[in-house]
Amino acid sequence: MRRGTQLADGAGSAGSAGGSPADLETALRTGPFHVALRAAIAARRLPLQRVRHHLARQGVNVGVTSLSYWQQGARRPQRTESLRAVRALEEILGLPEESLIRLLAKPSDHPDCERPAARSYRSLIDASDVVQELIAELGSPLDGGLHTVGHHERVRIGGRRELLGRDSQHVVRAHRDAVDRYLAIYHGDPGCLPERIGVHALENCRTGRVRWHHETGVLVAELLFDARLRAGDTHLFRYGFEDGTAGTATEYFRGFTFAGGQYALQVRFDKDALPVRCHRFTQHSAAAPRGGRQELTLSGSHRSVHLVEPQVRAGILGIAWDWE
């Protein structure tokens, strides 16, 4: 899964300091869209919760998370309902007609999405909150009764530099009786379409209920075992996710809430899209700086890099790469 440590945090806002009229005028003239939107919200000194409220009064439902992503540049409004929201924002924020819409007509840096180089702390916290909500919706406790003994993930990057998907081989041990399922969590790259992500039960499990959240790209899938595990029993199973719906991928990481068993991560690249350099990294939490950097050598025959952690610690562990 791609998520950060579960920390409490408030909803995003425009900040306490407003932008100057000159800054707003320049942003509306030159763009890009997310800079102009952020400047307009700052100039009006409106928290995102209030912006969402004004939109709702006009019959337009857009979440605070979406508004936050739009002004960060992590998402770009494209759907009909989203464009309707942008036109409503022009009125709510007192902007000239078409001033924001015309900026959306300008091409983005990538044909599929506009995304920052790495996930922001805010996006990790939003995703973490969503994970908890989806787990609760499935009626499962946060502690699923399983400890990881070993986990091997294989991530595939496609010819468009996109994250095609990942496969997992997982060995778990039950620490209480009557455990018969595992909740697999997937956090796609910004701009992904979780409703189009495929879930595959590959060995010793079958797919149960699947829940997803469009705005954060989070998907939670229930994997059912054929028998109930008793405390101390182990179980080996394989599953995978098929994606390919987002733009350029530059990293893959997994968050660990608790210390656990062995973890291995392999990232394999398409022969027509090879990165120029790769490295592993660690973080104590989503808010902490990255450390533990270690260069990784791309295997010529398998076009892949990997890391192995014999005993994982709580925090974040991953691999990042550069295309240029």
Secondary structure as the mmCIF struct_conf table of DSSP 4:
data_model
#
loop_
_struct_conf.conf_type_id
_struct_conf.id
_struct_conf.beg_label_comp_id
_struct_conf.beg_label_asym_id
_struct_conf.beg_label_seq_id
_struct_conf.end_label_comp_id
_struct_conf.end_label_asym_id
_struct_conf.end_label_seq_id
BEND BEND1 SER A 16 ALA A 17
HELX_LH_PP_P HELX_LH_PP_P1 GLY A 18 SER A 20
HELX_RH_AL_P HELX_RH_AL_P1 PRO A 21 THR A 30
HELX_RH_AL_P HELX_RH_AL_P2 PHE A 33 ARG A 44
TURN_TY1_P TURN_TY1_P1 ARG A 45 ARG A 45
HELX_RH_AL_P HELX_RH_AL_P3 LEU A 48 ARG A 57
TURN_TY1_P TURN_TY1_P2 GLN A 58 GLY A 59
HELX_RH_AL_P HELX_RH_AL_P4 VAL A 64 GLN A 72
TURN_TY1_P TURN_TY1_P3 GLY A 73 GLY A 73
BEND BEND2 ALA A 74 ALA A 74
BEND BEND3 ARG A 79 ARG A 79
HELX_RH_AL_P HELX_RH_AL_P5 THR A 80 ILE A 92
TURN_TY1_P TURN_TY1_P4 LEU A 93 GLY A 94
HELX_LH_PP_P HELX_LH_PP_P2 LEU A 95 PRO A 96
TURN_TY1_P TURN_TY1_P5 GLU A 97 LEU A 100
HELX_RH_AL_P HELX_RH_AL_P6 ILE A 101 LEU A 104
TURN_TY1_P TURN_TY1_P6 ALA A 105 ALA A 105
BEND BEND4 LYS A 106 LYS A 106
BEND BEND5 ASP A 109 ASP A 112
BEND BEND6 ALA A 117 ALA A 118
HELX_RH_AL_P HELX_RH_AL_P7 TYR A 121 GLU A 137
TURN_TY1_P TURN_TY1_P7 LEU A 138 GLY A 139
BEND BEND7 LEU A 142 ASP A 143
BEND BEND8 GLY A 145 GLY A 145
STRN STRN1 LEU A 146 ILE A 157
TURN_TY1_P TURN_TY1_P8 GLY A 159 ARG A 160
BEND BEND9 ARG A 161 ARG A 161
STRN STRN2 LEU A 163 ALA A 174
BEND BEND10 HIS A 175 ASP A 177
STRN STRN3 VAL A 179 HIS A 187
HELX_LH_PP_P HELX_LH_PP_P3 GLY A 188 ASP A 189
TURN_TY1_P TURN_TY1_P9 PRO A 190 GLY A 191
HELX_RH_3T_P HELX_RH_3T_P1 PRO A 194 ARG A 196
STRN STRN4 GLY A 198 GLU A 203
BEND BEND11 ASN A 204 ASN A 204
STRN STRN5 ARG A 206 HIS A 213
TURN_TY1_P TURN_TY1_P10 HIS A 214 GLY A 217
STRN STRN6 VAL A 218 LEU A 229
HELX_LH_PP_P HELX_LH_PP_P4 ARG A 230 ARG A 230
TURN_TY1_P TURN_TY1_P11 ALA A 231 GLY A 232
STRN STRN7 THR A 234 GLU A 242
BEND BEND12 ALA A 246 GLY A 247
STRN STRN8 GLU A 251 PHE A 256
BEND BEND13 THR A 257 PHE A 258
BEND BEND14 GLY A 261 GLY A 261
STRN STRN9 GLN A 262 PHE A 269
TURN_TY1_P TURN_TY1_P12 LYS A 271 ASP A 272
BEND BEND15 VAL A 276 VAL A 276
STRN STRN10 ARG A 277 GLN A 283
BEND BEND16 HIS A 284 SER A 285
TURN_TY1_P TURN_TY1_P13 ALA A 286 ALA A 287
BEND BEND17 ALA A 288 ALA A 288
HELX_LH_PP_P HELX_LH_PP_P5 PRO A 289 ARG A 290
STRN STRN11 GLY A 291 LEU A 296
HELX_LH_PP_P HELX_LH_PP_P6 THR A 297 SER A 299
TURN_TY1_P TURN_TY1_P14 GLY A 300 HIS A 302
STRN STRN12 SER A 304 GLU A 309
BEND BEND18 PRO A 310 GLN A 311
BEND BEND19 ALA A 314 ALA A 314
STRN STRN13 GLY A 315 ASP A 322
#
